[in-house]
Amino acid sequence: MDDSQFIRVLGIKSTMLKVLDFLMDNESFDYSKTEIAAGTGLSRATLFKVWPRLEALALVMATRTIGQAKMYRLNKENPIVKKLMELDDLISEYYALKQCDPGAGSPKNDVMEVAASGRDLIRAIANYENDPEGQKDGQAEELLPL
């Protein structure tokens, strides 16, 4: 599965970001973990490794149960999710405007300026994901840049 524009621009490989990107792109729907794994191109084992961290930060929320499958969606009330969605919108808007006026500026440098506003948050998410201690009591506010 190809990485989205959001993931390519940020240039940080992160399972959590991949899951969040998938859920941002499909924010109107809820999904089982199996569907999320398939939609992101991740194995269920890989998804299950980061899932507790997504829940600990309240980035995802359970919506309903269908049979034995619990359904989830992005928690759009979470401040981290709000920032990520804002960054995703800025990146999308940038490329949409570039399509309208391809001669305007250098795309690589300009989009890096757009993405710079969220780079600290993205790094914090990647660091949180890779923290062996798991920051068990980590709060969303701790990841937000001041």
N, CA and C of each residue as an Amber inpcrd file, in Angstrom:
protein
   438
   0.8400000  -1.1720000   0.0000000   0.0000000   0.0000000   0.0000000
   0.8890000   1.2410000   0.0000000   0.6040000   2.1660000  -0.8930000
   1.3690000   3.4050000  -0.9810000   1.0470000   4.3230000   0.1860000
   2.0650000   5.0690000   0.6110000   1.8430000   6.0540000   1.6580000
   1.0560000   7.2260000   1.0950000   0.2390000   7.8310000   1.9250000
  -0.5420000   8.9960000   1.5230000   0.3800000  10.2070000   1.4080000
  -0.1430000  11.2770000   0.8310000   0.5990000  12.5270000   0.7230000
   0.9910000  13.0190000   2.1190000   0.0780000  12.8820000   3.0680000
   0.3140000  13.2950000   4.4530000   1.5530000  12.6020000   5.0110000
   1.6380000  11.2940000   4.8710000   2.7610000  10.5120000   5.3890000
   4.0390000  10.8460000   4.6260000   3.9530000  10.9750000   3.2960000
   5.1470000  11.2840000   2.4970000   5.7260000  12.6410000   2.8630000
   4.8710000  13.6390000   3.0270000   5.3480000  14.9880000   3.3500000
   6.0170000  14.9990000   4.7180000   5.4240000  14.3110000   5.6860000
   5.9800000  14.3100000   7.0320000   7.2930000  13.5440000   7.1000000
   7.4180000  12.5250000   6.2560000   8.6700000  11.7870000   6.1570000
   9.0470000  10.9910000   7.3920000   8.0800000  10.6560000   8.2270000
   8.3540000   9.8820000   9.4370000   7.5630000   8.5810000   9.3530000
   8.2730000   7.4760000   9.4510000   7.6120000   6.1710000   9.4270000
   7.0800000   5.8660000  10.8260000   5.7820000   5.7280000  10.9310000
   5.1630000   5.4650000  12.2260000   3.8770000   4.6850000  12.0030000
   3.7500000   3.5850000  12.7050000   2.5320000   2.7900000  12.6160000
   1.3410000   3.5860000  13.1390000   1.5410000   4.2970000  14.2520000
   0.4410000   5.0950000  14.8010000  -0.0250000   6.1530000  13.7990000
   0.9180000   6.8300000  13.1490000   0.5390000   7.8460000  12.1610000
  -0.1860000   7.2280000  10.9710000   0.2390000   6.0360000  10.5880000
  -0.4140000   5.3510000   9.4750000  -1.8730000   5.0400000   9.8200000
  -2.1060000   4.5830000  11.0390000  -3.4750000   4.2950000  11.4950000
  -4.2810000   5.5900000  11.5550000  -3.7020000   6.6180000  12.1500000
  -4.4080000   7.9010000  12.2620000  -4.6980000   8.4970000  10.8910000
  -3.7510000   8.3690000   9.9730000  -3.9580000   8.8690000   8.6110000
  -5.1260000   8.1380000   7.9420000  -5.1690000   6.8250000   8.0850000
  -6.2740000   6.0550000   7.5160000  -7.6090000   6.5130000   8.0980000
  -7.6430000   6.6840000   9.4130000  -8.8950000   7.0980000  10.0520000
  -9.2690000   8.5400000   9.6970000  -8.2710000   9.4000000   9.4920000
  -8.5750000  10.7750000   9.0530000  -9.1590000  10.7650000   7.6510000
  -8.5990000   9.9390000   6.7860000  -9.0890000   9.8580000   5.4090000
 -10.4870000   9.2550000   5.3320000 -10.8850000   8.5360000   6.3620000
 -12.1780000   7.8500000   6.3850000 -12.9470000   8.2120000   7.6530000
 -12.9230000   9.4830000   8.0030000 -13.4450000   9.9320000   9.2920000
 -14.9430000   9.7540000   9.4750000 -15.6810000   9.5520000   8.4080000
 -17.1360000   9.4130000   8.5190000 -17.5860000   8.0100000   8.8960000
 -16.6490000   7.0790000   8.9260000 -17.0040000   5.6870000   9.1400000
 -16.3110000   5.1270000  10.3730000 -16.8530000   4.0340000  10.8720000
 -16.1650000   3.3020000  11.9280000 -15.7250000   1.9530000  11.3770000
 -14.6780000   1.4070000  11.9820000 -14.0390000   0.2050000  11.4570000
 -13.6620000  -0.7380000  12.5900000 -13.6240000  -2.0220000  12.2680000
 -13.0720000  -3.0020000  13.2070000 -11.5480000  -2.9290000  13.0870000
 -10.8580000  -3.5080000  14.0560000  -9.3960000  -3.5270000  13.9910000
  -8.9200000  -4.2790000  12.7500000  -9.6320000  -5.3370000  12.3860000
  -9.2700000  -6.0940000  11.1870000  -9.3640000  -5.2130000   9.9440000
 -10.4280000  -4.4190000   9.8580000 -10.5950000  -3.5120000   8.7170000
  -9.5320000  -2.4140000   8.7160000  -9.1780000  -1.9320000   9.8940000
  -8.1440000  -0.9010000   9.9860000  -6.8020000  -1.4750000   9.5420000
  -6.4930000  -2.6930000   9.9890000  -5.2410000  -3.3430000   9.5650000
  -5.2120000  -3.4910000   8.0530000  -6.3040000  -3.9550000   7.4730000
  -6.3610000  -4.1350000   6.0160000  -6.2570000  -2.7820000   5.3050000
  -6.9490000  -1.7790000   5.8030000  -6.9480000  -0.4580000   5.1730000
  -5.6130000   0.2530000   5.2330000  -4.8160000  -0.0640000   6.2350000
  -3.5050000   0.5600000   6.3810000  -2.3860000  -0.2790000   5.7770000
  -2.7060000  -1.5310000   5.4460000  -1.6740000  -2.4250000   4.9260000
  -0.7790000  -2.9870000   6.0190000  -1.2420000  -2.9130000   7.2640000
  -0.4780000  -3.4360000   8.3910000  -0.9750000  -4.8330000   8.7460000
  -0.1110000  -5.6080000   9.3560000  -0.5760000  -6.8940000   9.8670000
  -1.3720000  -6.6240000  11.1400000  -2.2210000  -7.5660000  11.4990000
  -2.9960000  -7.4130000  12.7390000  -2.0400000  -7.3540000  13.9390000
  -0.9700000  -8.1290000  13.9050000  -0.0100000  -8.1340000  15.0150000
   0.6270000  -6.7550000  15.1920000   0.9890000  -6.1280000  14.0900000
   1.5820000  -4.7870000  14.1610000   0.5720000  -3.7860000  14.6960000
  -0.6530000  -3.8560000  14.2070000  -1.6990000  -2.9520000  14.6930000
  -1.9400000  -3.1690000  16.1830000  -1.9920000  -4.4150000  16.6060000
  -2.2690000  -4.7150000  18.0060000  -1.1480000  -4.2480000  18.9360000
   0.0760000  -4.0930000  18.4060000   1.1850000  -3.5900000  19.2200000
   0.9900000  -2.1120000  19.5690000   0.4670000  -1.3220000  18.6340000
   0.3180000   0.1250000  18.8820000  -1.0700000   0.4970000  19.3860000
  -2.0270000  -0.4030000  19.2520000  -3.4050000  -0.0680000  19.6130000
  -3.5520000   0.4360000  21.0510000  -2.9090000  -0.2150000  22.0390000
  -3.0430000   0.2900000  23.4140000  -2.5860000   1.7420000  23.5670000
  -1.6000000   2.1380000  22.8050000  -1.1160000   3.5220000  22.8670000
  -2.1180000   4.4840000  22.2310000  -2.7500000   4.0620000  21.1590000
  -3.7970000   4.8920000  20.5410000  -4.9510000   5.0920000  21.5170000
  -5.3060000   4.0280000  22.2230000  -6.3900000   4.1290000  23.2080000
  -5.9570000   4.9280000  24.4360000  -4.7080000   4.7480000  24.8730000
  -4.2260000   5.4540000  26.0640000  -4.2680000   6.9660000  25.8780000
  -4.0270000   7.4090000  24.6540000  -4.0790000   8.8480000  24.3470000
  -5.4710000   9.2940000  23.9070000  -6.4060000   8.3510000  23.8710000
  -7.7860000   8.6300000  23.4460000  -7.8310000   9.1960000  22.0240000
  -6.9520000   8.6880000  21.1550000  -6.9440000   9.1090000  19.7580000
  -8.0300000   8.3910000  18.9640000  -8.4020000   7.2070000  19.4320000
  -9.4830000   6.4330000  18.8250000 -10.5270000   6.1670000  19.9000000
 -11.7380000   5.9120000  19.4470000 -12.7970000   5.5920000  20.4110000
 -13.6930000   4.5070000  19.8350000 -14.1670000   3.6670000  20.7200000
 -15.0990000   2.6150000  20.3270000 -16.4560000   3.2670000  20.0570000
 -17.1340000   2.8030000  19.0150000 -18.4270000   3.3850000  18.6530000
 -19.5770000   2.4190000  18.8730000 -19.3630000   1.1520000  18.5530000
 -20.4350000   0.1630000  18.6710000 -19.8320000  -1.2190000  18.5200000
 -20.6710000  -2.2240000  18.7610000 -20.2520000  -3.6120000  18.5800000
 -21.1920000  -4.2630000  17.5780000 -20.5900000  -4.9520000  16.6130000
 -21.3690000  -5.7020000  15.6220000 -20.9410000  -7.1590000  15.7740000
 -21.8430000  -7.9690000  16.2990000 -21.4760000  -9.3600000  16.5990000
 -20.3870000  -9.3450000  17.6500000 -19.2360000  -9.9130000  17.3070000
 -18.1070000  -9.9000000  18.2340000 -17.0880000  -8.8190000  17.8880000
 -17.3380000  -8.0830000  16.8220000 -16.3870000  -7.0530000  16.3960000
 -16.7240000  -5.7000000  17.0070000 -15.7330000  -5.1290000  17.6670000
 -15.8740000  -3.7840000  18.2050000 -15.4600000  -2.8090000  17.1010000
 -16.2330000  -1.7690000  16.9240000 -15.9670000  -0.7940000  15.8750000
 -15.3530000   0.4650000  16.4860000 -14.4430000   1.0890000  15.7220000
 -13.7150000   2.2630000  16.2010000 -13.7140000   3.3610000  15.1510000
 -13.5260000   4.5760000  15.6520000 -13.3200000   5.7150000  14.7640000
 -12.3760000   6.6830000  15.4490000 -11.9610000   7.6610000  14.6880000
 -11.0850000   8.7090000  15.1900000 -11.8260000   9.5440000  16.2270000
 -11.1610000   9.8890000  17.3050000 -11.7530000  10.7480000  18.3270000
 -11.4740000  12.2010000  17.9470000 -12.3970000  12.8080000  17.2330000
 -12.1940000  14.1570000  16.7090000 -12.2510000  15.2420000  17.7790000
 -12.5610000  14.8700000  19.0040000 -12.5530000  15.8330000  20.1090000
 -11.1730000  15.9180000  20.7720000 -10.3000000  14.9810000  20.4740000
  -8.9720000  14.9280000  21.0580000  -8.1070000  16.0510000  20.4630000
  -7.3720000  16.8100000  21.2940000  -6.5660000  17.9220000  20.7750000
  -5.4650000  17.4840000  19.8070000  -4.9030000  16.3020000  19.9980000
  -3.8890000  15.8020000  19.0600000  -4.5330000  15.5320000  17.7160000
  -5.6860000  14.8880000  17.7200000  -6.3930000  14.5840000  16.4770000
  -6.7690000  15.8850000  15.7650000  -7.2240000  16.8600000  16.5120000
  -7.5770000  18.1570000  15.9130000  -6.3710000  18.7720000  15.2010000
  -5.2010000  18.7360000  15.8550000  -3.9800000  19.2830000  15.2480000
  -3.5810000  18.4940000  13.9990000  -3.6700000  17.1610000  14.0850000
  -3.3150000  16.3280000  12.9250000  -4.2560000  16.5850000  11.7530000
  -5.5410000  16.7310000  12.0410000  -6.5080000  16.9930000  10.9720000
  -6.2660000  18.3720000  10.3570000  -5.9040000  19.3210000  11.1900000
  -5.5810000  20.6550000  10.6890000  -4.3560000  20.5970000   9.7730000
  -3.3300000  19.8580000  10.1910000  -2.1230000  19.6950000   9.3830000
  -2.4370000  18.9680000   8.0780000  -3.2350000  17.9230000   8.1480000
  -3.6450000  17.1850000   6.9500000  -4.3880000  18.1070000   5.9880000
  -5.2670000  18.9430000   6.5260000  -6.0010000  19.8960000   5.6840000
  -5.0570000  20.9010000   5.0260000  -4.0740000  21.3960000   5.7730000
  -3.1130000  22.3540000   5.2150000  -2.3060000  21.7370000   4.0750000
  -1.8660000  20.5060000   4.2790000  -1.0900000  19.8190000   3.2390000
  -1.9590000  19.5780000   2.0110000  -3.1920000  19.1290000   2.2270000
  -4.1050000  18.8950000   1.1010000  -4.4030000  20.1810000   0.3550000
  -4.6500000  21.2510000   1.1070000  -4.9360000  22.5530000   0.4800000
  -3.7350000  23.0370000  -0.3280000  -2.5430000  22.8470000   0.2200000
  -1.3270000  23.2490000  -0.4810000  -1.2440000  22.5620000  -1.8470000
  -1.4300000  21.2450000  -1.8680000  -1.3200000  20.5190000  -3.1340000
  -2.4830000  20.8230000  -4.0810000  -3.6500000  21.1020000  -3.5400000
  -4.7770000  21.4950000  -4.3950000  -4.4730000  22.8300000  -5.0760000
  -3.9140000  23.7780000  -4.3290000  -3.5540000  25.0720000  -4.9050000
  -2.4300000  24.9300000  -5.9230000  -1.4880000  24.0100000  -5.6520000
  -0.3990000  23.7640000  -6.6140000  -0.9400000  23.2130000  -7.9290000
  -2.0130000  22.4350000  -7.8540000  -2.6390000  21.9140000  -9.0710000
  -3.2350000  23.0560000  -9.8970000  -3.7690000  24.0550000  -9.1960000
  -4.3740000  25.1990000  -9.8790000  -3.3260000  26.1310000 -10.4710000
  -2.1640000  26.2480000  -9.8180000  -1.1030000  27.1380000 -10.2740000
   0.2420000  26.4310000 -10.1350000   0.5520000  25.5340000 -11.0890000
   1.7610000  24.7210000 -10.9760000   3.0620000  25.5250000 -10.9760000
   3.0530000  26.7580000 -11.4740000   4.2790000  27.5490000 -11.5580000
   4.6170000  28.3060000 -10.2860000   3.8120000  28.2040000  -9.2690000
   4.0220000  29.0020000  -8.0600000   5.0160000  28.3390000  -7.1130000
   6.2430000  28.8510000  -7.0650000   7.2250000  28.4220000  -6.0700000
   7.7250000  27.0040000  -6.2300000   8.5960000  26.6320000  -5.3450000
   9.1660000  25.2880000  -5.3140000   8.3350000  24.4170000  -4.3870000
   7.6700000  23.4040000  -4.9280000   6.7740000  22.6020000  -4.0940000
   7.4500000  21.9630000  -2.8890000   8.6610000  21.4560000  -3.0530000
   9.3360000  20.7490000  -1.9630000   9.5610000  21.6830000  -0.7740000
  10.1060000  22.8660000  -1.0130000  10.3960000  23.7950000   0.0730000
   9.1200000  24.3610000   0.6750000   8.1560000  24.7300000  -0.1660000
   6.9200000  25.3300000   0.3140000   6.1340000  24.3710000   1.1990000
   6.0250000  23.1220000   0.8010000   5.2440000  22.1750000   1.5820000
   5.9400000  21.8680000   2.9070000   7.2550000  21.9460000   2.9410000
   7.9770000  21.7490000   4.1990000   7.6470000  22.8710000   5.1820000
   7.4580000  24.0830000   4.6620000   7.0480000  25.1870000   5.5280000
   5.6510000  24.9330000   6.0900000   4.7520000  24.4240000   5.2510000
   3.3970000  24.1020000   5.6880000   3.4400000  23.0200000   6.7620000
   4.2370000  21.9960000   6.5370000   4.3140000  20.8660000   7.4640000
   5.0840000  21.1940000   8.7400000   5.9010000  22.2360000   8.7110000
   6.7210000  22.5810000   9.8770000   5.8770000  22.8250000  11.1170000
   4.6620000  23.3440000  10.9360000   3.8080000  23.6390000  12.0890000
   3.4530000  22.3900000  12.8870000   3.4800000  21.2310000  12.2630000
   3.1190000  20.0080000  12.9650000   4.2600000  19.0420000  13.1930000
   5.4610000  19.4190000  12.7590000   6.5830000  18.4840000  12.8340000
   6.9030000  18.0620000  14.2740000   6.8400000  18.9790000  15.2330000
   7.1220000  18.6150000  16.6270000   6.1000000  17.6100000  17.1520000
   4.8420000  17.8190000  16.8020000   3.7960000  16.8930000  17.2250000
   4.0180000  15.5210000  16.6050000   4.3520000  15.4890000  15.3320000
   4.5860000  14.2250000  14.6320000   5.7630000  13.4850000  15.2690000
   6.8320000  14.1950000  15.5600000   7.9890000  13.5640000  16.2120000
   7.6160000  13.0380000  17.6000000   6.8090000  13.8090000  18.3250000
   6.3920000  13.3810000  19.6670000   5.5710000  12.0970000  19.5860000
   4.7020000  11.9930000  18.5910000   3.9010000  10.7730000  18.4100000
   4.8150000   9.5930000  18.0850000   5.7580000   9.8010000  17.1690000
   6.6900000   8.7250000  16.8090000   7.5300000   8.3130000  18.0090000
   7.9840000   9.2840000  18.8070000   8.7710000   8.9620000  20.0000000
   7.9300000   8.2070000  21.0210000   6.6840000   8.6210000  21.1910000
   5.7750000   7.9420000  22.1130000   5.5620000   6.4900000  21.6770000
   5.3820000   6.3070000  20.3780000   5.1740000   4.9560000  19.8420000
   6.3810000   4.0720000  20.1080000   7.5730000   4.6330000  20.0350000
   8.8020000   3.8500000  20.1660000   9.3600000   3.8110000  21.5790000
   8.7040000   4.4610000  22.5110000   9.1640000   4.4960000  23.8970000
   8.9260000   3.1380000  24.5540000  10.0000000   2.4340000  24.9530000
   9.8130000   1.1120000  25.5500000   9.0710000   1.1480000  26.8800000
   9.1260000   2.2630000  27.5750000   8.4040000   2.3890000  28.8410000
   6.9120000   2.5610000  28.5970000   6.5510000   3.0300000  27.4340000
   5.1590000   3.1520000  27.0590000   4.4480000   4.3570000  27.6280000
   5.1320000   5.1540000  28.4290000   4.5080000   6.3290000  29.0190000
   3.0620000   6.0200000  29.3920000   2.8980000   5.0380000  30.2300000
   1.5730000   4.5060000  30.5480000   0.5600000   5.5740000  30.9490000
   1.0340000   6.6230000  31.6050000   0.1130000   7.6700000  32.0270000
   0.1630000   8.8780000  31.0990000   0.7010000   8.7090000  29.8770000
   0.8410000   9.8300000  28.9480000  -0.5030000  10.4550000  28.6130000
  -0.5380000  11.7550000  28.6430000  -1.7520000  12.5000000  28.3230000
  -1.5630000  13.2000000  26.9860000  -2.6560000  13.4480000  26.3020000
  -2.6180000  14.1140000  25.0080000  -1.9180000  15.4590000  25.1110000
  -2.1580000  16.2090000  26.2010000  -1.5920000  17.5480000  26.3420000
  -0.0640000  17.5090000  26.3620000   0.5140000  16.4090000  26.8630000
   1.9710000  16.3000000  26.9340000   2.5990000  16.2070000  25.5490000
   1.8540000  15.7300000  24.5650000   2.4080000  15.6120000  23.2120000
   2.2430000  16.8830000  22.4130000   1.3390000  17.7570000  22.8310000
   1.1020000  18.9640000  22.0620000   2.2220000  19.9720000  22.2670000
   2.7580000  20.5130000  21.1560000   3.7910000  21.5380000  21.2950000
   3.2070000  22.7890000  21.9290000   4.0210000  23.4810000  22.7140000
   3.5570000  24.7020000  23.3730000   3.3420000  25.8270000  22.3850000
